[in-house]
């Protein structure tokens, strides 16, 4: 089942506004349970986890910033 452009746009907004901040809070709290590693290890963990969240959602975000492909072309006469 493929999502329409409008549905993908709404879903991507929901992901960025609700799910991403929630993911960040969960990651920070889980990492706080362990002893704090060195700066470079901690930075690497955050960079890797910052990339990993987007990989399964790549299909949702693809083409969302483009104009709706199903919309009729705008009238160019002025």
N, C-alpha and C positions, 0 to 999 in steps of 0.2 A: 504494500500500500504506500503510495507516494503522497506526500503532503502538498497541498497547493502553495503557491507563492505567498498568499496572504496568511495561511496557517503557519508556514515556516517563519514568516516575519513576526507574527504574534508569539510563537513559541520561543524564538530566539530572544525576544524582548523579555519574556518571562524568565528565561534561563539567566540572562545577564543581570536582571534586577533582583530576582529572588534566589535562584539556585546558586549562583556564583558567590554572593556574600555568605550564604549558608555553608558552602563548601569551604570557604576561607576560614570561617569560625571553627568548623569541625577540624580542619587540618591543624590550625594553631593550637587548639585544645588537646588534640591527640599528641602532637609533638611536645607539648608542655608536660606530659606525663613522664617523659624520659629526661635524663640528665642532658643539659644543653651541650651540644657538640661544639667544635670549633666554628669560627665564623664561616670559613669556606665550605665546610661540610653542611652547615645549616643553609647557606646560600644555595648550594647545589640541590639540596632537598626541596627547597621552595621553588627553584627554577624547574626542576623535573616535575613536581606536582602541579606547577602552573601550566605546563604543557600538556600533561596527561589528561586534565579535565576536558580539554577541547577535542581530543582525538575522537572519542565516540560521537561527538556532536558536530563533526565536520559537515555532515550532510545537511544538518539543519541550517547552518550558517552560510552554506554555499549559495551565492547569488542573491542574498537578501538585500544587499546594498544597491543592487541594480534595479532599474525600472521594471515594473510588472510585465513579463513577456506576453501575457495574455491580453493586456490592455490594448485598445486601439491606439494607433500612433497619433500624436498630438497634431492638431491642425496647424500647418505652417503658414497659412495665409494671415496677413495682418491688415 
